[in-house]
Amino acid sequence: MSEVNTDLAWVDTHCHVDAPEFKDVLPRIISGAADKGVKAILLPTVQASDWDPAKTLANQYGNQIPGLVYTLGIHPLYINRAQESDIGALKNQIEQSLDDPRFVGIGEIGLDYFVEGLDPQRQEFFFHKQLDLAQQFQLPVILHVRRSQDAILKALRKRTVSSGIAHAFNGSHQQAEQFIALGFKLGFGGAATYDRALQIRRLLKELPLESIVTETDAPDIPPAWLKEAGGLFNEPALLPRIAQQLAGIRGISEEVFSKAVWQNAMQALPRWSSLMTDNPNLQSAS
């Protein structure tokens, strides 16, 4: 493994920097990512109680990570904590956040047919209502897609949701092509660093480069070397090394990969792109 090039600009399109694991060490997590060349991080929220703190966090640390942004949503694993009235509250929160340049979309939303004990009908209620809001406000979405690719594709086809990211994608090649055809990018991260991840690596290698974005899902989905070393949790500072391996799987340089995934992320979330364009510190990245 060659030394990571910290002069490149990297974008983490999915990182839960508001997670409890980071609570007592967040300044170190943020500065560590900045030192490694991570210029942009997307914080997807998972429940109503996270919305205001995420906005505060993004603005508080935006001087260190110029592209630190957030999305608003209700995650399918958190529907048992949610109330149906949270949909109205989400609409109000979106309206109040439209003037904040660090607010970039709706998410993390989706369907999870892997975890047992989740009511599929309740999942679908919250997912469809949030897709309706994305359509109403013409905002992109960050999708949680676990064993639910076809159901999510069916829901998307019924609406005009222009773009977004299918996070931690692990579907078939055909399903990947369908998401791409609907204007979505596909998120790849630490899962691809495992030798046994043959399908994910195949997708990463064969799909069009313009369809791929990088992510950590920190503190989750640790890369192979971190898990082998008994690391406690993933963090955004590890993204450049993860991306180095992803670029190697594709057979391209880190420089080419960095520029491509940056452009792809900005294309997927236009408000993010506007924030970057207005930031003189990121001229070289964009």
PyRosetta script that sets phi, psi and omega in degrees:
from pyrosetta import init, pose_from_sequence

init()
pose = pose_from_sequence("MSEVNTDLAWVDTHCHVDAPEFKDVLPRIISGAADKGVKAILLPTVQASDWDPAKTLANQYGNQIPGLVYTLGIHPLYINRAQESDIGALKNQIEQSLDDPRFVGIGEIGLDYFVEGLDPQRQEFFFHKQLDLAQQFQLPVILHVRRSQDAILKALRKRTVSSGIAHAFNGSHQQAEQFIALGFKLGFGGAATYDRALQIRRLLKELPLESIVTETDAPDIPPAWLKEAGGLFNEPALLPRIAQQLAGIRGISEEVFSKAVWQNAMQALPRWSSLMTDNPNLQSAS")
pose.set_psi(1, 119.7)
pose.set_omega(1, 179.4)
pose.set_phi(2, -77.3)
pose.set_psi(2, 163.9)
pose.set_omega(2, 179.9)
pose.set_phi(3, -63.6)
pose.set_psi(3, 138.9)
pose.set_omega(3, 179.1)
pose.set_phi(4, -71.3)
pose.set_psi(4, 136.0)
pose.set_omega(4, 178.6)
pose.set_phi(5, -83.5)
pose.set_psi(5, 104.9)
pose.set_omega(5, -177.4)
pose.set_phi(6, -82.4)
pose.set_psi(6, 1.1)
pose.set_omega(6, 176.7)
pose.set_phi(7, -84.4)
pose.set_psi(7, -11.9)
pose.set_omega(7, 179.6)
pose.set_phi(8, -82.6)
pose.set_psi(8, 154.8)
pose.set_omega(8, 177.6)
pose.set_phi(9, -99.1)
pose.set_psi(9, 123.0)
pose.set_omega(9, -178.4)
pose.set_phi(10, -114.8)
pose.set_psi(10, 152.7)
pose.set_omega(10, -179.8)
pose.set_phi(11, -126.8)
pose.set_psi(11, 126.5)
pose.set_omega(11, 177.1)
pose.set_phi(12, -102.8)
pose.set_psi(12, 105.8)
pose.set_omega(12, -172.9)
pose.set_phi(13, -84.5)
pose.set_psi(13, 3.1)
pose.set_omega(13, 179.9)
pose.set_phi(14, -160.4)
pose.set_psi(14, 102.5)
pose.set_omega(14, -176.0)
pose.set_phi(15, -150.9)
pose.set_psi(15, 118.2)
pose.set_omega(15, -177.3)
pose.set_phi(16, -87.9)
pose.set_psi(16, 69.9)
pose.set_omega(16, -178.7)
pose.set_phi(17, -68.3)
pose.set_psi(17, -7.1)
pose.set_omega(17, 175.9)
pose.set_phi(18, -93.6)
pose.set_psi(18, 7.9)
pose.set_omega(18, -177.0)
pose.set_phi(19, -67.6)
pose.set_psi(19, 152.2)
pose.set_omega(19, 179.3)
pose.set_phi(20, -56.3)
pose.set_psi(20, -31.9)
pose.set_omega(20, -179.6)
pose.set_phi(21, -60.4)
pose.set_psi(21, -25.9)
pose.set_omega(21, -176.3)
pose.set_phi(22, -98.4)
pose.set_psi(22, -4.9)
pose.set_omega(22, -169.5)
pose.set_phi(23, -52.9)
pose.set_psi(23, -46.5)
pose.set_omega(23, -174.1)
pose.set_phi(24, -90.1)
pose.set_psi(24, -5.3)
pose.set_omega(24, -175.6)
pose.set_phi(25, -129.2)
pose.set_psi(25, 15.8)
pose.set_omega(25, -172.7)
pose.set_phi(26, -57.6)
pose.set_psi(26, -42.9)
pose.set_omega(26, 178.2)
pose.set_phi(27, -56.8)
pose.set_psi(27, -39.1)
pose.set_omega(27, 177.9)
pose.set_phi(28, -68.6)
pose.set_psi(28, -38.8)
pose.set_omega(28, 179.5)
pose.set_phi(29, -62.3)
pose.set_psi(29, -45.1)
pose.set_omega(29, -179.2)
pose.set_phi(30, -66.9)
pose.set_psi(30, -48.6)
pose.set_omega(30, -178.7)
pose.set_phi(31, -65.8)
pose.set_psi(31, -35.8)
pose.set_omega(31, 177.9)
pose.set_phi(32, -62.9)
pose.set_psi(32, -41.5)
pose.set_omega(32, 177.4)
pose.set_phi(33, -65.1)
pose.set_psi(33, -45.0)
pose.set_omega(33, 180.0)
pose.set_phi(34, -59.8)
pose.set_psi(34, -40.0)
pose.set_omega(34, -179.3)
pose.set_phi(35, -65.3)
pose.set_psi(35, -25.2)
pose.set_omega(35, -179.1)
pose.set_phi(36, -92.5)
pose.set_psi(36, 3.9)
pose.set_omega(36, 176.9)
pose.set_phi(37, 92.5)
pose.set_psi(37, 13.0)
pose.set_omega(37, 176.0)
pose.set_phi(38, -80.7)
pose.set_psi(38, 106.6)
pose.set_omega(38, -174.8)
pose.set_phi(39, -95.7)
pose.set_psi(39, -15.0)
pose.set_omega(39, -175.5)
pose.set_phi(40, -146.1)
pose.set_psi(40, 133.6)
pose.set_omega(40, 178.6)
pose.set_phi(41, -136.3)
pose.set_psi(41, 133.6)
pose.set_omega(41, 173.9)
pose.set_phi(42, -104.2)
pose.set_psi(42, 124.1)
pose.set_omega(42, 177.3)
pose.set_phi(43, -100.8)
pose.set_psi(43, 106.7)
pose.set_omega(43, 176.3)
pose.set_phi(44, -88.5)
pose.set_psi(44, 132.0)
pose.set_omega(44, 179.0)
pose.set_phi(45, -88.2)
pose.set_psi(45, 160.8)
pose.set_omega(45, -173.8)
pose.set_phi(46, -124.9)
pose.set_psi(46, -11.8)
pose.set_omega(46, 179.7)
pose.set_phi(47, -158.7)
pose.set_psi(47, 163.9)
pose.set_omega(47, -173.0)
pose.set_phi(48, -58.4)
pose.set_psi(48, -37.1)
pose.set_omega(48, -177.8)
pose.set_phi(49, -67.7)
pose.set_psi(49, -12.9)
pose.set_omega(49, -179.9)
pose.set_phi(50, -88.3)
pose.set_psi(50, -16.3)
pose.set_omega(50, -167.1)
pose.set_phi(51, -63.6)
pose.set_psi(51, -53.3)
pose.set_omega(51, -179.8)
pose.set_phi(52, -65.4)
pose.set_psi(52, -44.3)
pose.set_omega(52, 177.6)
pose.set_phi(53, -60.4)
pose.set_psi(53, -35.1)
pose.set_omega(53, 179.3)
pose.set_phi(54, -65.4)
pose.set_psi(54, -41.3)
pose.set_omega(54, 177.8)
pose.set_phi(55, -62.1)
pose.set_psi(55, -43.6)
pose.set_omega(55, 178.7)
pose.set_phi(56, -63.3)
pose.set_psi(56, -44.5)
pose.set_omega(56, -178.7)
pose.set_phi(57, -61.6)
pose.set_psi(57, -47.0)
pose.set_omega(57, -177.8)
pose.set_phi(58, -60.2)
pose.set_psi(58, -41.1)
pose.set_omega(58, -179.6)
pose.set_phi(59, -76.3)
pose.set_psi(59, -31.1)
pose.set_omega(59, 180.0)
pose.set_phi(60, -67.3)
pose.set_psi(60, -41.3)
pose.set_omega(60, -174.9)
pose.set_phi(61, -102.6)
pose.set_psi(61, 8.2)
pose.set_omega(61, -178.8)
pose.set_phi(62, -64.8)
pose.set_psi(62, -19.5)
pose.set_omega(62, 177.7)
pose.set_phi(63, -73.7)
pose.set_psi(63, -24.7)
pose.set_omega(63, 179.2)
pose.set_phi(64, -92.6)
pose.set_psi(64, -39.8)
pose.set_omega(64, 175.4)
pose.set_phi(65, -116.0)
pose.set_psi(65, 92.5)
pose.set_omega(65, -173.1)
pose.set_phi(66, -55.4)
pose.set_psi(66, -30.2)
pose.set_omega(66, -178.7)
pose.set_phi(67, -101.4)
pose.set_psi(67, 33.1)
pose.set_omega(67, 177.2)
pose.set_phi(68, -80.0)
pose.set_psi(68, 115.4)
pose.set_omega(68, -175.1)
pose.set_phi(69, -132.6)
pose.set_psi(69, 172.9)
pose.set_omega(69, -178.7)
pose.set_phi(70, -142.9)
pose.set_psi(70, 158.0)
pose.set_omega(70, 171.3)
pose.set_phi(71, -122.8)
pose.set_psi(71, 162.4)
pose.set_omega(71, -177.4)
pose.set_phi(72, -116.5)
pose.set_psi(72, 128.8)
pose.set_omega(72, 179.5)
pose.set_phi(73, -173.7)
pose.set_psi(73, 177.1)
pose.set_omega(73, 177.0)
pose.set_phi(74, -122.0)
pose.set_psi(74, 115.8)
pose.set_omega(74, -176.0)
pose.set_phi(75, -74.6)
pose.set_psi(75, 144.3)
pose.set_omega(75, -179.6)
pose.set_phi(76, -61.1)
pose.set_psi(76, -26.5)
pose.set_omega(76, 178.5)
pose.set_phi(77, -77.1)
pose.set_psi(77, -6.8)
pose.set_omega(77, -178.3)
pose.set_phi(78, -112.8)
pose.set_psi(78, 12.5)
pose.set_omega(78, -176.1)
pose.set_phi(79, -67.3)
pose.set_psi(79, -25.3)
pose.set_omega(79, 179.3)
pose.set_phi(80, -71.5)
pose.set_psi(80, -17.3)
pose.set_omega(80, 175.6)
pose.set_phi(81, -92.9)
pose.set_psi(81, -11.6)
pose.set_omega(81, -173.4)
pose.set_phi(82, -90.1)
pose.set_psi(82, 154.7)
pose.set_omega(82, 172.6)
pose.set_phi(83, -112.1)
pose.set_psi(83, 152.4)
pose.set_omega(83, 178.5)
pose.set_phi(84, -60.1)
pose.set_psi(84, -28.2)
pose.set_omega(84, 178.4)
pose.set_phi(85, -67.2)
pose.set_psi(85, -15.0)
pose.set_omega(85, 178.5)
pose.set_phi(86, -65.0)
pose.set_psi(86, -22.6)
pose.set_omega(86, 177.5)
pose.set_phi(87, -66.1)
pose.set_psi(87, -43.9)
pose.set_omega(87, 175.6)
pose.set_phi(88, -64.8)
pose.set_psi(88, -39.0)
pose.set_omega(88, 177.5)
pose.set_phi(89, -64.3)
pose.set_psi(89, -37.1)
pose.set_omega(89, 177.8)
pose.set_phi(90, -64.9)
pose.set_psi(90, -41.6)
pose.set_omega(90, 177.3)
pose.set_phi(91, -59.2)
pose.set_psi(91, -44.5)
pose.set_omega(91, 178.7)
pose.set_phi(92, -63.7)
pose.set_psi(92, -40.5)
pose.set_omega(92, -179.5)
pose.set_phi(93, -65.6)
pose.set_psi(93, -38.8)
pose.set_omega(93, 177.1)
pose.set_phi(94, -61.5)
pose.set_psi(94, -47.8)
pose.set_omega(94, -179.4)
pose.set_phi(95, -59.4)
pose.set_psi(95, -38.7)
pose.set_omega(95, -179.7)
pose.set_phi(96, -73.9)
pose.set_psi(96, -20.9)
pose.set_omega(96, -174.6)
pose.set_phi(97, -97.1)
pose.set_psi(97, -7.8)
pose.set_omega(97, -175.9)
pose.set_phi(98, -62.5)
pose.set_psi(98, -24.1)
pose.set_omega(98, 177.8)
pose.set_phi(99, -84.7)
pose.set_psi(99, -6.2)
pose.set_omega(99, 179.1)
pose.set_phi(100, -92.4)
pose.set_psi(100, 114.7)
pose.set_omega(100, -177.9)
pose.set_phi(101, -64.5)
pose.set_psi(101, -15.3)
pose.set_omega(101, 179.4)
pose.set_phi(102, -87.5)
pose.set_psi(102, -4.2)
pose.set_omega(102, 172.7)
pose.set_phi(103, -88.6)
pose.set_psi(103, 122.4)
pose.set_omega(103, -170.3)
pose.set_phi(104, -125.3)
pose.set_psi(104, -3.4)
pose.set_omega(104, 179.9)
pose.set_phi(105, 168.1)
pose.set_psi(105, -166.6)
pose.set_omega(105, -177.9)
pose.set_phi(106, -108.9)
pose.set_psi(106, 129.8)
pose.set_omega(106, 178.3)
pose.set_phi(107, 161.3)
pose.set_psi(107, 160.1)
pose.set_omega(107, 12.8)
pose.set_phi(108, -94.5)
pose.set_psi(108, 122.5)
pose.set_omega(108, -178.8)
pose.set_phi(109, -126.2)
pose.set_psi(109, 163.5)
pose.set_omega(109, 177.7)
pose.set_phi(110, 153.9)
pose.set_psi(110, -156.2)
pose.set_omega(110, -179.7)
pose.set_phi(111, -134.4)
pose.set_psi(111, 141.8)
pose.set_omega(111, 178.9)
pose.set_phi(112, -129.8)
pose.set_psi(112, 106.8)
pose.set_omega(112, 179.4)
pose.set_phi(113, -102.9)
pose.set_psi(113, 18.3)
pose.set_omega(113, 177.7)
pose.set_phi(114, -99.6)
pose.set_psi(114, -46.1)
pose.set_omega(114, -178.0)
pose.set_phi(115, -73.9)
pose.set_psi(115, 129.0)
pose.set_omega(115, -179.7)
pose.set_phi(116, -76.4)
pose.set_psi(116, 151.8)
pose.set_omega(116, 174.2)
pose.set_phi(117, 91.1)
pose.set_psi(117, 3.0)
pose.set_omega(117, 178.3)
pose.set_phi(118, -99.0)
pose.set_psi(118, 124.4)
pose.set_omega(118, -179.9)
pose.set_phi(119, -67.0)
pose.set_psi(119, 114.3)
pose.set_omega(119, -177.3)
pose.set_phi(120, -62.5)
pose.set_psi(120, -35.0)
pose.set_omega(120, 179.5)
pose.set_phi(121, -68.6)
pose.set_psi(121, -38.4)
pose.set_omega(121, 177.6)
pose.set_phi(122, -67.9)
pose.set_psi(122, -39.7)
pose.set_omega(122, 174.7)
pose.set_phi(123, -56.8)
pose.set_psi(123, -48.4)
pose.set_omega(123, -177.0)
pose.set_phi(124, -64.1)
pose.set_psi(124, -36.9)
pose.set_omega(124, 177.6)
pose.set_phi(125, -57.2)
pose.set_psi(125, -53.6)
pose.set_omega(125, -177.1)
pose.set_phi(126, -67.4)
pose.set_psi(126, -38.3)
pose.set_omega(126, 180.0)
pose.set_phi(127, -64.1)
pose.set_psi(127, -49.6)
pose.set_omega(127, -177.0)
pose.set_phi(128, -65.4)
pose.set_psi(128, -40.0)
pose.set_omega(128, 178.6)
pose.set_phi(129, -63.1)
pose.set_psi(129, -37.9)
pose.set_omega(129, 179.4)
pose.set_phi(130, -73.5)
pose.set_psi(130, -34.4)
pose.set_omega(130, 173.1)
pose.set_phi(131, -62.8)
pose.set_psi(131, -38.2)
pose.set_omega(131, 177.7)
pose.set_phi(132, -61.5)
pose.set_psi(132, -39.5)
pose.set_omega(132, 177.4)
pose.set_phi(133, -66.3)
pose.set_psi(133, -39.8)
pose.set_omega(133, 177.5)
pose.set_phi(134, -60.5)
pose.set_psi(134, -40.4)
pose.set_omega(134, 177.6)
pose.set_phi(135, -67.9)
pose.set_psi(135, -43.4)
pose.set_omega(135, -178.6)
pose.set_phi(136, -59.5)
pose.set_psi(136, -43.6)
pose.set_omega(136, -176.9)
pose.set_phi(137, -95.9)
pose.set_psi(137, 1.5)
pose.set_omega(137, -179.2)
pose.set_phi(138, 52.5)
pose.set_psi(138, 54.9)
pose.set_omega(138, 179.4)
pose.set_phi(139, -116.5)
pose.set_psi(139, 145.1)
pose.set_omega(139, 175.8)
pose.set_phi(140, -71.2)
pose.set_psi(140, 165.9)
pose.set_omega(140, -177.2)
pose.set_phi(141, -127.2)
pose.set_psi(141, 147.1)
pose.set_omega(141, 171.9)
pose.set_phi(142, -103.4)
pose.set_psi(142, 117.0)
pose.set_omega(142, -169.6)
pose.set_phi(143, -103.6)
pose.set_psi(143, 134.4)
pose.set_omega(143, 168.6)
pose.set_phi(144, -95.5)
pose.set_psi(144, 113.9)
pose.set_omega(144, -172.4)
pose.set_phi(145, -126.5)
pose.set_psi(145, 92.7)
pose.set_omega(145, 179.8)
pose.set_phi(146, -126.0)
pose.set_psi(146, 110.6)
pose.set_omega(146, -175.3)
pose.set_phi(147, 53.5)
pose.set_psi(147, 35.1)
pose.set_omega(147, -175.5)
pose.set_phi(148, -142.2)
pose.set_psi(148, 21.6)
pose.set_omega(148, -173.6)
pose.set_phi(149, -58.1)
pose.set_psi(149, -47.1)
pose.set_omega(149, -175.3)
pose.set_phi(150, -67.4)
pose.set_psi(150, -39.5)
pose.set_omega(150, 179.2)
pose.set_phi(151, -65.3)
pose.set_psi(151, -38.8)
pose.set_omega(151, 179.3)
pose.set_phi(152, -70.1)
pose.set_psi(152, -41.5)
pose.set_omega(152, 177.0)
pose.set_phi(153, -60.2)
pose.set_psi(153, -41.3)
pose.set_omega(153, 179.1)
pose.set_phi(154, -61.6)
pose.set_psi(154, -42.5)
pose.set_omega(154, 179.4)
pose.set_phi(155, -66.8)
pose.set_psi(155, -39.3)
pose.set_omega(155, -179.7)
pose.set_phi(156, -65.5)
pose.set_psi(156, -37.6)
pose.set_omega(156, -177.5)
pose.set_phi(157, -66.2)
pose.set_psi(157, -19.7)
pose.set_omega(157, -179.4)
pose.set_phi(158, -85.5)
pose.set_psi(158, -2.5)
pose.set_omega(158, -174.7)
pose.set_phi(159, -134.9)
pose.set_psi(159, 170.7)
pose.set_omega(159, 175.4)
pose.set_phi(160, -110.8)
pose.set_psi(160, 70.8)
pose.set_omega(160, 172.2)
pose.set_phi(161, -94.4)
pose.set_psi(161, 112.8)
pose.set_omega(161, -163.5)
pose.set_phi(162, -73.8)
pose.set_psi(162, -28.7)
pose.set_omega(162, -174.9)
pose.set_phi(163, -165.5)
pose.set_psi(163, 177.6)
pose.set_omega(163, 178.5)
pose.set_phi(164, 156.0)
pose.set_psi(164, -164.8)
pose.set_omega(164, -177.6)
pose.set_phi(165, -133.5)
pose.set_psi(165, 130.4)
pose.set_omega(165, 169.9)
pose.set_phi(166, -89.6)
pose.set_psi(166, 102.9)
pose.set_omega(166, -172.6)
pose.set_phi(167, -70.7)
pose.set_psi(167, 141.5)
pose.set_omega(167, 176.1)
pose.set_phi(168, 49.1)
pose.set_psi(168, 54.6)
pose.set_omega(168, -171.8)
pose.set_phi(169, -68.5)
pose.set_psi(169, 133.4)
pose.set_omega(169, 179.4)
pose.set_phi(170, -148.5)
pose.set_psi(170, 41.8)
pose.set_omega(170, 177.3)
pose.set_phi(171, -97.2)
pose.set_psi(171, -164.3)
pose.set_omega(171, 178.5)
pose.set_phi(172, -82.8)
pose.set_psi(172, 167.9)
pose.set_omega(172, 177.7)
pose.set_phi(173, -62.8)
pose.set_psi(173, -40.2)
pose.set_omega(173, 179.3)
pose.set_phi(174, -63.5)
pose.set_psi(174, -42.9)
pose.set_omega(174, 178.0)
pose.set_phi(175, -64.8)
pose.set_psi(175, -39.5)
pose.set_omega(175, 177.4)
pose.set_phi(176, -58.8)
pose.set_psi(176, -44.5)
pose.set_omega(176, 179.5)
pose.set_phi(177, -62.3)
pose.set_psi(177, -34.6)
pose.set_omega(177, 179.9)
pose.set_phi(178, -70.3)
pose.set_psi(178, -40.0)
pose.set_omega(178, 175.5)
pose.set_phi(179, -62.8)
pose.set_psi(179, -43.3)
pose.set_omega(179, -179.8)
pose.set_phi(180, -61.9)
pose.set_psi(180, -41.4)
pose.set_omega(180, 179.9)
pose.set_phi(181, -63.0)
pose.set_psi(181, -26.3)
pose.set_omega(181, 178.6)
pose.set_phi(182, -87.7)
pose.set_psi(182, 3.5)
pose.set_omega(182, 175.2)
pose.set_phi(183, 96.5)
pose.set_psi(183, 14.5)
pose.set_omega(183, -176.3)
pose.set_phi(184, -99.1)
pose.set_psi(184, 149.2)
pose.set_omega(184, 169.0)
pose.set_phi(185, -97.5)
pose.set_psi(185, 160.8)
pose.set_omega(185, -176.7)
pose.set_phi(186, -118.3)
pose.set_psi(186, 130.1)
pose.set_omega(186, -175.3)
pose.set_phi(187, -88.9)
pose.set_psi(187, 132.4)
pose.set_omega(187, 177.1)
pose.set_phi(188, -129.3)
pose.set_psi(188, 142.7)
pose.set_omega(188, -178.7)
pose.set_phi(189, -153.7)
pose.set_psi(189, -135.0)
pose.set_omega(189, -172.1)
pose.set_phi(190, -61.2)
pose.set_psi(190, -26.9)
pose.set_omega(190, -179.2)
pose.set_phi(191, -58.8)
pose.set_psi(191, -32.1)
pose.set_omega(191, -178.0)
pose.set_phi(192, -74.1)
pose.set_psi(192, -10.1)
pose.set_omega(192, -179.4)
pose.set_phi(193, -82.4)
pose.set_psi(193, -5.2)
pose.set_omega(193, 178.7)
pose.set_phi(194, -90.0)
pose.set_psi(194, 132.9)
pose.set_omega(194, -177.9)
pose.set_phi(195, -59.1)
pose.set_psi(195, -31.1)
pose.set_omega(195, -177.0)
pose.set_phi(196, -78.5)
pose.set_psi(196, -8.0)
pose.set_omega(196, -175.8)
pose.set_phi(197, -81.3)
pose.set_psi(197, 61.0)
pose.set_omega(197, -171.2)
pose.set_phi(198, -64.7)
pose.set_psi(198, -43.2)
pose.set_omega(198, -177.9)
pose.set_phi(199, -67.1)
pose.set_psi(199, -43.9)
pose.set_omega(199, 179.4)
pose.set_phi(200, -62.4)
pose.set_psi(200, -42.6)
pose.set_omega(200, 179.2)
pose.set_phi(201, -65.2)
pose.set_psi(201, -36.8)
pose.set_omega(201, 178.4)
pose.set_phi(202, -64.4)
pose.set_psi(202, -44.2)
pose.set_omega(202, 177.6)
pose.set_phi(203, -61.7)
pose.set_psi(203, -46.0)
pose.set_omega(203, -179.2)
pose.set_phi(204, -58.8)
pose.set_psi(204, -36.8)
pose.set_omega(204, -177.1)
pose.set_phi(205, -79.5)
pose.set_psi(205, -34.8)
pose.set_omega(205, -169.1)
pose.set_phi(206, -98.4)
pose.set_psi(206, -25.7)
pose.set_omega(206, -177.4)
pose.set_phi(207, -72.0)
pose.set_psi(207, 155.8)
pose.set_omega(207, 178.0)
pose.set_phi(208, -57.5)
pose.set_psi(208, 138.0)
pose.set_omega(208, -179.0)
pose.set_phi(209, -58.0)
pose.set_psi(209, -33.4)
pose.set_omega(209, -177.6)
pose.set_phi(210, -72.7)
pose.set_psi(210, -0.5)
pose.set_omega(210, 178.8)
pose.set_phi(211, -103.0)
pose.set_psi(211, 0.1)
pose.set_omega(211, -169.9)
pose.set_phi(212, -108.7)
pose.set_psi(212, 137.5)
pose.set_omega(212, 170.9)
pose.set_phi(213, -129.7)
pose.set_psi(213, 159.0)
pose.set_omega(213, -178.6)
pose.set_phi(214, -100.6)
pose.set_psi(214, 150.7)
pose.set_omega(214, -179.4)
pose.set_phi(215, -157.8)
pose.set_psi(215, 162.7)
pose.set_omega(215, 171.4)
pose.set_phi(216, -111.9)
pose.set_psi(216, -34.0)
pose.set_omega(216, -167.6)
pose.set_phi(217, 58.9)
pose.set_psi(217, 24.5)
pose.set_omega(217, 178.8)
pose.set_phi(218, -57.3)
pose.set_psi(218, 139.7)
pose.set_omega(218, 11.1)
pose.set_phi(219, -86.4)
pose.set_psi(219, 8.5)
pose.set_omega(219, -177.2)
pose.set_phi(220, -94.3)
pose.set_psi(220, 179.9)
pose.set_omega(220, 179.4)
pose.set_phi(221, 46.0)
pose.set_psi(221, 63.0)
pose.set_omega(221, 178.5)
pose.set_phi(222, -66.0)
pose.set_psi(222, 146.2)
pose.set_omega(222, 175.5)
pose.set_phi(223, -66.6)
pose.set_psi(223, 163.4)
pose.set_omega(223, -172.7)
pose.set_phi(224, -56.6)
pose.set_psi(224, -45.1)
pose.set_omega(224, -176.0)
pose.set_phi(225, -66.1)
pose.set_psi(225, -31.1)
pose.set_omega(225, 179.7)
pose.set_phi(226, -71.7)
pose.set_psi(226, -42.8)
pose.set_omega(226, 179.6)
pose.set_phi(227, -65.0)
pose.set_psi(227, -40.3)
pose.set_omega(227, 179.6)
pose.set_phi(228, -63.8)
pose.set_psi(228, -32.0)
pose.set_omega(228, -179.5)
pose.set_phi(229, -85.5)
pose.set_psi(229, -1.3)
pose.set_omega(229, 180.0)
pose.set_phi(230, 76.7)
pose.set_psi(230, 26.9)
pose.set_omega(230, 180.0)
pose.set_phi(231, -61.2)
pose.set_psi(231, 148.2)
pose.set_omega(231, -175.6)
pose.set_phi(232, -72.2)
pose.set_psi(232, -46.9)
pose.set_omega(232, -179.5)
pose.set_phi(233, -159.8)
pose.set_psi(233, 158.7)
pose.set_omega(233, 177.7)
pose.set_phi(234, -72.5)
pose.set_psi(234, 158.4)
pose.set_omega(234, 176.5)
pose.set_phi(235, -152.7)
pose.set_psi(235, 159.1)
pose.set_omega(235, -174.4)
pose.set_phi(236, -65.0)
pose.set_psi(236, -22.4)
pose.set_omega(236, 177.6)
pose.set_phi(237, -62.7)
pose.set_psi(237, -19.0)
pose.set_omega(237, 179.9)
pose.set_phi(238, -84.3)
pose.set_psi(238, -8.4)
pose.set_omega(238, -176.6)
pose.set_phi(239, -56.6)
pose.set_psi(239, -46.3)
pose.set_omega(239, -178.3)
pose.set_phi(240, -58.3)
pose.set_psi(240, -38.6)
pose.set_omega(240, 178.6)
pose.set_phi(241, -71.0)
pose.set_psi(241, -39.6)
pose.set_omega(241, 174.7)
pose.set_phi(242, -59.3)
pose.set_psi(242, -47.1)
pose.set_omega(242, -178.4)
pose.set_phi(243, -63.4)
pose.set_psi(243, -34.2)
pose.set_omega(243, 177.3)
pose.set_phi(244, -59.3)
pose.set_psi(244, -41.7)
pose.set_omega(244, 178.4)
pose.set_phi(245, -70.1)
pose.set_psi(245, -38.0)
pose.set_omega(245, 177.9)
pose.set_phi(246, -62.3)
pose.set_psi(246, -43.3)
pose.set_omega(246, 178.2)
pose.set_phi(247, -61.7)
pose.set_psi(247, -38.7)
pose.set_omega(247, 178.5)
pose.set_phi(248, -63.7)
pose.set_psi(248, -38.8)
pose.set_omega(248, 177.8)
pose.set_phi(249, -63.0)
pose.set_psi(249, -37.5)
pose.set_omega(249, 178.6)
pose.set_phi(250, -78.0)
pose.set_psi(250, -18.1)
pose.set_omega(250, -179.4)
pose.set_phi(251, 78.7)
pose.set_psi(251, 32.4)
pose.set_omega(251, 177.9)
pose.set_phi(252, -127.5)
pose.set_psi(252, 167.2)
pose.set_omega(252, -178.4)
pose.set_phi(253, -75.4)
pose.set_psi(253, 158.1)
pose.set_omega(253, 175.2)
pose.set_phi(254, -59.8)
pose.set_psi(254, -37.7)
pose.set_omega(254, -177.7)
pose.set_phi(255, -62.2)
pose.set_psi(255, -47.1)
pose.set_omega(255, 179.9)
pose.set_phi(256, -65.3)
pose.set_psi(256, -41.9)
pose.set_omega(256, -178.1)
pose.set_phi(257, -66.2)
pose.set_psi(257, -43.7)
pose.set_omega(257, -179.8)
pose.set_phi(258, -58.7)
pose.set_psi(258, -47.5)
pose.set_omega(258, -178.4)
pose.set_phi(259, -64.5)
pose.set_psi(259, -40.3)
pose.set_omega(259, -177.1)
pose.set_phi(260, -66.9)
pose.set_psi(260, -48.3)
pose.set_omega(260, -176.4)
pose.set_phi(261, -69.1)
pose.set_psi(261, -30.3)
pose.set_omega(261, 174.8)
pose.set_phi(262, -62.8)
pose.set_psi(262, -50.9)
pose.set_omega(262, 179.9)
pose.set_phi(263, -60.3)
pose.set_psi(263, -39.8)
pose.set_omega(263, -179.5)
pose.set_phi(264, -63.8)
pose.set_psi(264, -43.1)
pose.set_omega(264, 179.8)
pose.set_phi(265, -63.5)
pose.set_psi(265, -42.9)
pose.set_omega(265, -179.4)
pose.set_phi(266, -67.2)
pose.set_psi(266, -34.0)
pose.set_omega(266, 177.2)
pose.set_phi(267, -67.8)
pose.set_psi(267, -37.0)
pose.set_omega(267, -178.7)
pose.set_phi(268, -69.1)
pose.set_psi(268, -31.3)
pose.set_omega(268, -176.5)
pose.set_phi(269, -129.5)
pose.set_psi(269, 88.4)
pose.set_omega(269, -173.4)
pose.set_phi(270, -57.5)
pose.set_psi(270, -33.3)
pose.set_omega(270, 178.6)
pose.set_phi(271, -66.6)
pose.set_psi(271, -32.6)
pose.set_omega(271, 175.1)
pose.set_phi(272, -64.0)
pose.set_psi(272, -44.7)
pose.set_omega(272, 178.7)
pose.set_phi(273, -59.8)
pose.set_psi(273, -40.4)
pose.set_omega(273, 179.1)
pose.set_phi(274, -64.2)
pose.set_psi(274, -40.2)
pose.set_omega(274, 177.5)
pose.set_phi(275, -61.5)
pose.set_psi(275, -42.4)
pose.set_omega(275, -179.2)
pose.set_phi(276, -67.3)
pose.set_psi(276, -40.7)
pose.set_omega(276, -179.2)
pose.set_phi(277, -63.0)
pose.set_psi(277, -33.8)
pose.set_omega(277, -178.5)
pose.set_phi(278, -83.3)
pose.set_psi(278, -3.5)
pose.set_omega(278, -176.5)
pose.set_phi(279, -103.7)
pose.set_psi(279, 110.1)
pose.set_omega(279, -177.0)
pose.set_phi(280, -63.6)
pose.set_psi(280, -21.2)
pose.set_omega(280, -179.5)
pose.set_phi(281, -72.3)
pose.set_psi(281, -10.6)
pose.set_omega(281, -174.7)
pose.set_phi(282, -116.7)
pose.set_psi(282, 17.7)
pose.set_omega(282, -179.3)
pose.set_phi(283, -58.0)
pose.set_psi(283, -41.0)
pose.set_omega(283, -177.4)
pose.set_phi(284, -70.4)
pose.set_psi(284, -27.6)
pose.set_omega(284, -179.8)
pose.set_phi(285, -76.1)
pose.set_psi(285, -42.6)
pose.set_omega(285, -176.7)
pose.set_phi(286, -82.4)
pose.dump_pdb("model.pdb")
